[in-house]
């Protein structure tokens, strides 16, 4: 699902206003990408809009790295690779 990974990374870079090369799969959202509460909210809303998925509020605390976000979206989008 390289396409989904690239789409999520591009979305994060745009929403968090960081260069795309900084959005690595191991990047920590808070430490490496300096995501604060507002940034997290913008990120969640953008994911909801772009991929048409609902992200449970309690699940947002588990999204700590770019890879966490990719995997979470992947579980919601079984149809993405069809």
Backbone bond lengths (Angstrom), bond angles and torsions (degrees), N, CA, C in turn:
res aa  C-N    CA-C-N  psi(-1)  N-CA   C-N-CA  omega(-1)  CA-C   N-CA-C  phi
1 X - - - 1.451 - - 1.517 111.64 -
2 X 1.302 115.97 45.90 1.460 120.37 179.96 1.519 111.60 -58.92
3 X 1.311 116.88 -34.19 1.453 120.57 179.99 1.528 111.27 -63.02
4 X 1.321 116.92 -44.58 1.458 120.74 177.63 1.523 110.19 -63.23
5 X 1.312 116.79 -43.64 1.469 120.83 178.42 1.525 110.39 -58.14
6 X 1.310 117.08 -46.60 1.464 121.01 179.45 1.521 111.64 -64.75
7 X 1.329 116.74 -39.82 1.464 120.45 178.70 1.525 111.43 -63.95
8 X 1.317 116.62 -43.36 1.465 120.51 179.55 1.528 110.10 -65.82
9 X 1.315 117.40 -44.37 1.468 120.66 179.00 1.523 111.26 -60.83
10 X 1.317 116.98 -43.64 1.467 120.92 179.43 1.524 110.71 -63.60
11 X 1.317 116.43 -41.35 1.458 120.93 178.73 1.526 110.90 -63.76
12 X 1.329 116.69 -44.42 1.464 120.38 178.84 1.522 111.01 -62.82
13 X 1.318 116.74 -44.27 1.466 120.30 179.35 1.522 110.67 -59.08
14 X 1.314 115.96 -43.86 1.465 120.26 -179.33 1.525 111.12 -66.20
15 X 1.312 117.40 -49.86 1.460 121.37 -176.12 1.522 113.23 -68.94
16 X 1.321 116.34 -34.23 1.461 120.20 -178.10 1.521 112.34 -92.61
17 X 1.337 114.82 -3.96 1.465 121.90 178.27 1.526 111.80 55.72
18 X 1.335 114.30 50.82 1.462 121.29 175.99 1.524 108.40 -126.36
19 X 1.333 117.64 154.50 1.468 119.90 176.59 1.528 110.31 -61.63
20 X 1.310 115.73 141.72 1.470 119.98 -175.97 1.526 112.18 -60.93
21 X 1.336 118.03 -29.80 1.469 119.01 -179.92 1.535 112.40 -67.12
22 X 1.329 117.61 -16.87 1.464 120.93 176.86 1.529 112.36 -82.43
23 X 1.325 116.15 -16.45 1.463 120.92 -178.25 1.526 108.81 -90.00
24 X 1.320 115.28 74.81 1.466 121.24 177.62 1.525 108.50 -88.87
25 X 1.315 116.54 165.15 1.466 118.73 -179.10 1.526 112.03 -64.52
26 X 1.315 117.34 -27.07 1.466 120.37 -179.19 1.528 113.23 -93.52
27 X 1.318 117.57 -0.07 1.465 120.63 -177.83 1.526 110.60 -63.44
28 X 1.321 115.47 127.73 1.454 121.72 175.26 1.528 107.65 -79.82
29 X 1.319 116.41 128.12 1.461 119.89 -175.17 1.526 112.18 -60.14
30 X 1.323 117.74 -42.68 1.464 120.45 -178.54 1.526 112.18 -78.71
31 X 1.322 116.33 -50.28 1.465 120.24 -173.27 1.524 113.21 -75.72
32 X 1.328 116.75 -47.83 1.464 120.23 -174.34 1.523 113.33 -88.04
33 X 1.330 116.53 -35.78 1.464 120.10 -176.10 1.526 111.88 -107.37
34 X 1.317 116.61 5.16 1.469 125.10 177.38 1.531 113.46 46.93
35 X 1.319 115.55 49.42 1.461 120.76 178.59 1.525 109.14 -80.71
36 X 1.320 115.38 122.95 1.462 120.66 174.47 1.532 107.88 -101.76
37 X 1.316 117.81 -171.70 1.467 120.67 -177.73 1.525 112.12 -61.82
38 X 1.319 116.98 -40.50 1.463 120.40 178.60 1.526 110.66 -65.89
39 X 1.318 116.67 -43.15 1.460 120.73 178.26 1.516 111.90 -62.77
40 X 1.316 116.34 -40.09 1.475 120.77 177.97 1.529 110.06 -63.62
41 X 1.307 116.44 -42.29 1.461 120.66 178.88 1.529 111.19 -63.42
42 X 1.325 116.70 -44.17 1.466 121.05 177.37 1.520 110.83 -61.99
43 X 1.321 116.45 -41.95 1.458 121.85 179.89 1.531 110.48 -62.29
44 X 1.330 117.06 -47.25 1.461 121.75 -179.04 1.524 110.50 -62.73
45 X 1.319 117.12 -45.37 1.465 120.48 179.29 1.521 111.65 -62.58
46 X 1.313 117.07 -40.45 1.469 120.66 179.47 1.526 111.20 -65.78
47 X 1.321 117.06 -39.73 1.470 120.90 177.51 1.521 109.90 -64.26
48 X 1.320 116.21 -43.37 1.472 120.39 178.34 1.524 110.66 -58.54
49 X 1.318 116.31 -46.56 1.466 120.53 -178.36 1.526 112.37 -69.44
50 X 1.316 117.29 -46.52 1.468 121.03 -174.91 1.520 112.62 -67.67
51 X 1.323 116.38 -43.08 1.458 120.35 -174.32 1.528 113.44 -105.15
52 X 1.328 116.67 -1.59 1.461 121.96 178.62 1.531 111.23 54.67
53 X 1.321 114.83 49.59 1.464 120.85 177.62 1.524 109.10 -123.64
54 X 1.309 115.25 152.74 1.454 120.14 175.23 1.524 108.33 -100.08
55 X 1.297 115.94 127.53 1.462 121.10 178.43 1.522 107.67 -104.94
56 X 1.313 115.07 118.76 1.462 120.53 179.58 1.525 109.46 -61.89
57 X 1.309 116.59 137.24 1.464 121.54 -178.52 1.525 111.45 -56.47
58 X 1.327 116.58 -41.69 1.467 119.77 -178.97 1.525 112.28 -69.64
59 X 1.328 117.45 -19.01 1.463 121.08 178.92 1.528 112.76 -78.87
60 X 1.315 117.56 -20.68 1.465 119.67 -175.59 1.525 112.34 -64.17
61 X 1.318 117.72 -28.16 1.468 120.86 178.69 1.522 112.25 -68.71
62 X 1.325 117.13 -19.02 1.464 121.47 -179.78 1.525 112.28 -87.80
63 X 1.313 117.06 -6.61 1.463 121.06 -178.68 1.523 108.89 -92.03
64 X 1.327 115.62 88.95 1.461 121.04 -174.92 1.521 114.03 -105.17
65 X 1.319 117.02 -26.05 1.465 121.06 -179.92 1.525 109.25 -127.04
66 X 1.313 115.01 167.27 1.462 119.62 175.56 1.520 109.96 -58.15
67 X 1.327 116.99 -41.40 1.466 120.72 179.66 1.526 111.38 -61.96
68 X 1.321 117.62 -37.93 1.468 120.74 176.68 1.527 110.44 -59.31
69 X 1.316 116.09 -43.55 1.467 120.91 179.92 1.525 110.15 -64.45
70 X 1.326 116.47 -46.11 1.469 121.02 -179.85 1.525 110.20 -59.47
71 X 1.321 117.06 -48.67 1.471 121.22 -179.03 1.527 111.60 -63.02
72 X 1.322 116.70 -39.35 1.465 120.20 179.67 1.523 110.29 -63.91
73 X 1.322 116.22 -48.33 1.464 120.05 179.25 1.525 109.74 -62.35
74 X 1.312 116.46 -40.77 1.469 121.62 179.56 1.531 111.44 -57.93
75 X 1.323 117.55 -40.47 1.466 120.02 -179.98 1.521 111.99 -68.66
76 X 1.320 116.65 -26.49 1.464 120.94 179.52 1.524 112.32 -84.69
77 X 1.338 116.22 -19.15 1.467 120.47 -172.80 1.516 112.62 -116.65
78 X 1.274 117.85 62.08 1.460 121.05 179.01 1.519 111.48 -58.64
79 X 1.324 117.77 -26.33 1.466 122.94 -176.22 1.519 113.06 -86.36
80 X 1.321 118.86 -9.32 1.470 121.29 -171.08 1.524 113.30 -58.92
81 X 1.306 117.51 -36.29 1.464 120.16 -176.13 1.527 113.17 -89.91
82 X 1.319 117.95 0.55 1.472 120.74 -179.77 1.515 111.60 -71.88
